[in-house]
Each structure stands twice: as C-alpha cells, then as structure tokens.
Amino acid sequence: MTNSHQEYDFVLVGGGLQAGLLALAIDHHNPTANVLILEKNKCLFGNHTWSFHRSDISCEWSWISQLSITQWPGYTVHFPGINRIVELPYCSVSSDQFRKTIKRLSINSDRLRVQTEAEVNEVETHCVRTSKGEFLGKTIVDCRGKTTGGLSGVGYQKFLGLELILGEDWPDLLPTIMEANLDQNDGYRFLYVLPFEPRRILIEDTFFSESSLIDQDQSAKAIESYLENRRVSRWQVIRREQGCLPMPFTSTCQPVTSNQLTGGYAGGWFHAATGFSFALAARFADVVASSESDLIGRNVSRLAEKNRFQRTFARFLNRLLFHLVPPSCRHEIFRRFYTKLPDDAIQRFYAHAFTKTDAVRILFGLPPSSLTPIKFFQSFKAAICRA
C-alpha cells in the first residue's frame, strides 16, 4: 500500500450518480477545490439510466445542464380504461453520457482526479484507506450505493431494461412512464419506455414487489410481446440494464446526519415512493458544494429536516402498497393517482415537495379493493401524525 500525501478538499468515495453530481456541483460552486473520486470498478457510473422531471430540480440548472440530457415535453401513462398525457417535461441521462462529461471535466481541469480499481477498506472523517493507498480529505463524502441484501422494512422496485435499435420508427414521440395493461403478477407491474431516437428506445419491465429477484427470461419475453403488439417486427438489443432499488416502508434508509457525510441511496437521498434519486442527490450535492466546509454538516441536516414530512408520507404509501393492498390490486393505487391529480400536484409529488393537502388528495376517495376504510384511514392518520 502506498500513501497519498496530498490532502484533497473533497474525497468522493464511490463513482456513481452521487459522486458525479457532487463533482459537477463543486466545479460550479467551488472551482478552485481539489477533488478525488475513488471507484472500485474499472470505470465510473456503471450501467444505468437516470430519469427525472425537469421541475424536480430545485437547485441551479446551469451546472446540471453540463450533462448531455435527453428531454421530452411530457409523457404518457396507460391503465385499463385510462390513457393520459402528463404535460411535465421529462429528462433522462445515461451512464455513458455521465462518463463523457466527467472525463471532459477532468481533462479540462487539473483539480479533478479519478482513481479507479480502488477497493475501499475504511472511511474515516478525513482519511480513506484503499487498496491503492491512503487518501486524505478535508471533506469526505461516502457515495457508495446501498446493497439490497439484508435490508428490513422494504419492498423493491426491480426491472430488466433492453435498449433497442428498431427496424422501423417507433410510433410514439413521448415516453411512456407506466404501461400497466399487463398481467399484474409479482406485485405492481408496468412497462417503462423511453424513445431516445426514432429507432432507438429503452423498454424496462418493472415490478414493485416484495421480492428482489427477477425472472430475466420472463421479462425479456414480455418486452418482445409488447414490441410485437406495437407492430415492430425487427429489432436488435444493444444494451441490457438490470436494477433493484429499495422502497422502504419503515425508518430504514433515512438521511444520515452523523459526522460522516453519506450521499445517494445509502444516505437516504432518494424518493422512497418512486425510487427516483437524481433530484434529491442533486440537492444534496448542491448543499455540500455551496457550503463552507465547517457548515456542510449543519446545512445537510437542515435539508434532511426540510423533507421530513415527504419522507414519512412516501414510506406510508409504500406500507400501503406492500402491506395493506394485495398484489393483484396494487395497480389501482397508481391508476387513481393519475386519474385524480392535476399536473401541478403530480409535479410536486415527484419533486418531493408535496404538501399535506396534496397527501390528502392523493388518498381521497374509495380505498383500493380488499382494503377496509377503517384500516386505510387509521394507517394514514398515523403517518400524518408522525410527520
């Protein structure tokens, strides 16, 4: 093991979404800072697609827009008897696009260093010990993701995605965020479709389930059947993407406010009811990068407190989904969500900025099938009181 005698202003442990957003935010707010990213794998950012509503971003767009982001003016959802266009701009960025942006940033600046294949052994307040040596930092942020194994009090959002090149143009210009006209097995199931180009799309077979396991062959067949139903006869798979995200319904996976800064999923910076992480990870990055070093912990704690009600209610929704409603009826929750809520309320929900009035509107009306009204409203009242 060799020792690194340079002390960095920021050491970012883990080379995923949170570290990438921190690097961009630091470059924007604190361009003279020296930054080190430590990653155990050979390259940064893995194999992912991150999506978000444009209105989810409450911090400055200028530093986020350095990324090559695909944007659409809205999206569609489809449930039995319901087809709706939601007129909220929608965005996606891929791992490859993130890698190119950070590589360009590191080439243009000698203040950003990336160390790959660095297995982390220990993270302390101002030191990280790795297989590549010891690295010192004035501010160290643990950005490593949380593994799904061993978690309690969670359901799972799991998916298999296929990025495809088509033999003919895809018929839809807008993304389809939920295509729920499917057999509802293994929890709430839907297809998610992003048309990046007329003949390049991503389709994900997604489940909100108690189990973290996914039958890849079954999902691939479901995607194939969907393509055939949309009258697509020729396609080629150019990338496969698989994921499993925790959807907590207890106090697990909450923001960490100890002396050790923790970002991303492990730090609780994600929307518990949707699995979306980009927006909250960006807010965390913006606060860390724009704060004086001795005020970072305090300001992160304030950000966590600001979102306490939203975190609590999102976990209540997950408890409703995974504990109080049988799997075959879970799609009714999402169907009612898109039936009853106007675009502005949907916008606030996804932005993790919904109010208590919004929470009541989300649940207003008859409860889902097989859920007695008294059980439903007792659970809701308990969630609101805890917040």
N, C-alpha and C positions, 0 to 999 in steps of 0.2 A: 504494500500500500504506500502511495506517495502522498505528501501533504501539499495542499494548495495554500500558499502564504498570503494570497490576495484576499482581502475582505470585500465582498460584493455588497452593494446597497440592498439588493434583493436576490435571494436564492429561492427559486421556484421548484419544488420537489414534485416531479411528475410532469410529463409533457403532453397533457390532454387539453381539453377545451378551456378549463380554468386558467392554466398556465399561459395559453395563447392569448386569452383576453387580458390577463394581467400584463403581459409583455407589451401589448398594443396600448393599454391604458397608461402604463409607466412611460412609454415613449412619448405619449401625448402630454401628460401632466408633469413629468419629471425627466426631461430628455437628457439630462446630464448624469442620470443614475446608471451604475453598472449592474447588469442583470445576468444571472446564470440560470439556465433551465437544465435540470437533471432528469434524464429519462432512462428507464431500464431497458427499453427495446432499442432496435436499430434506427427507428425513425419516430418522429413525433406524430401525435394525433390519431394513431390507429386507423380504423376503417369505419367511419361514421358519417352520418348526415344530421346536422342540427338545424331545426326549423323553429321559427318564432313569428309572431305578428310584429309588424313594424311598430305598432303602438305599444308593444310590450317594453320597448326600450325607453327608459326614463332618463338615462344619462346622455351625454353628448353623442350624437350620431357620427360626428366627424372622425373620431378615432376608430369606431366600428366599421365605418364605410371603407376603410383601407382594405377590407376583405372583399373578394370577388363574390358578391352575394346575388343569387338569383331571386328576383322579386316578381310577384303577381299582384294584380289589383284586388283580388278576392279569392274565394274558394267555394266549393260546394260540399254539401252533406246529403246523404241519401239513407232514409229509413223506410220501412214499409209504410206506404201512403204519404211520404213526405220527401220532397226534393227542394232544397233551399240553396240559394246563393247568398253567402255572407260577404258583404262588401267591406271587408277589412284587409288591407294589404298584408300579404304573407311572404315570408322570406325563408331561404334555405342556403346553407353553406356546407361544403363537404370537407372532409379531412384533407383531401388533395389541395383544395383552394386555400385552406389554412396553412398547410406546409409551405406553399409557394409564397404566401405573404410573410411568414416569419423568416423564411430563407432570404427574401429580398431585404427585410429589415436588418438581419444580421450582416448581410453583405454591405449595406449602406452605412452601418454603424459599428464601430469597434467596441461599443458598450454593451452589446448583447452577445453572449456566448451560449452555445448549446453543447452539452456533454451527454451523448447517448451511451447506451450499454453500461450505465452506472447503476448497479444494484444497490439500493439504499439499505443500510444496516441499522442506522439510528438517526433520528431527527431530534435535535435539541433546540433551545431558544435561539442560539446564534451559531450552531455548527451542525453540519450534516456529514455523517460518516458513510462512505460508499465503497464499492469495490474499486473505484477509480481514485480514491483518496478522500481526504477531509476537506470540506469547503466551508468557509466562514461567511456569515452574512449578518448585516445589521438588522434586516427583516427577513425572516424565513417563513414562507407560506407552503404548507403541505397541500398540494393539489392532487394527490393520488386519489383515484376513484375508490368508492366503497364496493367491496365484493358482495354479491347477493347471498353467499353461503353463510349460514349461522345467524342470520337476522331473524328476529322475532317481531311479531306485531306488524307484518307487512303482507300485502299482496304483490303481484308482479305485473308489469307491463312487458310482455315478451313479443318478439317479432322476428320474422325472416323477411329480408328485403332482397329483391332482384332488380339490378339496374340493367335495362334492356335497350338494345338497338332494334328498332322495328323496320319491317319491310315496307310499311306504308305509314302515312301520317296518323298520329294519334288524334282521335276526333275531338278531344276536349282541350281548350286553351287554359283553363283554370285547374288548380289542384283539386283533388277530392280528398278531404281530410278524414271523412268517415263514410265508407260504403258498407252499410250494415245489413243489406239484403242478403244475408248469408245464414247458413245453419249456425245457431248460437250454441256451440259446444265449447267446453273448456273455458267457461266464463263469457264475458262480453267479447265478441269477435267482430272485426271490421277490416276492410282493406283501405290502405292509405296510398294515394297515387300522386306523384309529383312529375308533371310534364316539363322537363328541363328544356327540351328542344322538340320540334315537331316529330322527330323519330328517335328521341332518347328520353326514356321515362324511368322512374323508380316506383316499384309496387312493393308494399310491405303487407304481409299477412300478420295482423296484430291481435293479441289477446290480453285482456285484463283478467288474470287468473290467479288462483291460489297456488298453482304450481309454477316453478321456474323452468320446467322442462318444455321443450317444443319439438314436435314431430316435423322435422325439416322436409321430409318427403311429402307429407300431407299438405304442408303449406305451399310447397312448390307446385303441387297439383292444383291447389285452389287458385293460385295465380294463373296457371295455364288455362284453367277453365274460364276464369274471368276474361282473359285475353280472347279466347275463342268466342265468348258471348258478346264481346265488343267488336267482333268480326275482324280480328287481327290474325292473319294466317301465318306470318313469318316473323320470327324474332331471334335474337341472339343475346345470351346472357353475358354481360361484360364485367359484372361485379356482383358479389353476394355480400350481404351485410346481415349480421345477426346481433340481437341485443336483448338484455333482460334488465329492467330497471325496477328498483323497489318502489312500491306505493304504500307508505306507512299509514296505519290507522291508529297507532299509539304514539307515544312521545319519542320513539326512536327516530334517528336521522334528523335531529333538530340542529340548528346552527350552533357551532361550538364557540364559546366566548371565553375560553381559558387563555393563558399566556401564549400558547401555541396557536398561531393562525392556521385555520384549516378552511380550504375553499372547496368548491364543487359539490358533488353528491355527498362525499364524506363529511363535508362541513355543513350539510343541510341546505345548500343554496340551490334549491330546485322547487318547482311547483308540485306538491305532493299528489294533487288530484289529476294532473295531466302528464307528469313525467318530464315536462319541458324544463330545461335547465339553462338555456342560453341567456335569458333576460336577467335572472337572479344572479347568475355567475358574472354577468356584465356589471350589475350594480355593485356587487362585492368588489370586483376589480377596480371600478371607478373610485370607490371609497378608499381602498388601500392605496391606490396610486396618487390620489389627490390630497392625502392627509400627511401632516408632519409625522415623522417616524414615531415620536412619543405619544401621538394621539390616535394611531391606527386602531389599537385595540378598543379604545373607547368608542370611536366612530363606527366600527364594525358592530359593537354591541348595540349601539343606537339603531343601526339599520335592522338588526335582528328583532329588536323590540318593536320597531315600526310595523313589522309584518307579522306580529304575533297572532292577531285575530285571523288573518288569512291562512296562516299555517294550521291553526286549530280547526278552522272550518273545513279546510281541504282534507284533513285527516278524518273529520266526521263523515264527509262524503265517501271517503274510502271505506270507512267502517260500515256505512250504509250499503255500499257496493258489495263488499266481500263477506259481511256477517249477517246482514238483515234481509238481503234480497237473493233468492235462488238464482243460479247461473242463467237459466233459460229466460229470466225476466229482466236481466240487468240492462239490456239494451233500451228498456222503457225509460230509464233514468236519463239517458243521453237523448232519446227521442223527445222527451218533454223539455229538456234543456234547450234544444234547437227549435222547438215549437213555440215556447212561451216567451223567450227572451229576445229583446231587440238587439240590434248590432252593438249599441253602446254598452249594454250590460255584458254582452259576450266579450267585448273588448276589455272591460275592467276585470272580468273573471280571469282571462288568460294573462293579463298584465299583473296578476297578483295584487290588484288594487281595489277589489270589490268591497262594498260596504255591507253593514248588517242588513240594510234594506235589500240589497242585491241578494244576500243569502236567503232571506225570506222568499223573494221572488223565484229563486232557483227551485225552492221546495214547495211553492204554492200549488194547491190543487190536490187531487187524489193521490195517495201514495202508490208506489208500484204494486203490481199483483203479488199476492201472498205476504204482504206486509201490513199488519193491522195498524190502523191510525194511531192508537194509543202508544204502541211500541215505537212507531215512527216519530211522533212528536215528543215523547219522553227523551229519545236519543238526541233530537235536535235541540231541545231545551237544555240538556246537559252540556252539549257542545258550546252553545252560545254563552252559557253562564261561566264556563271555564275560561272563555276568551275575555 
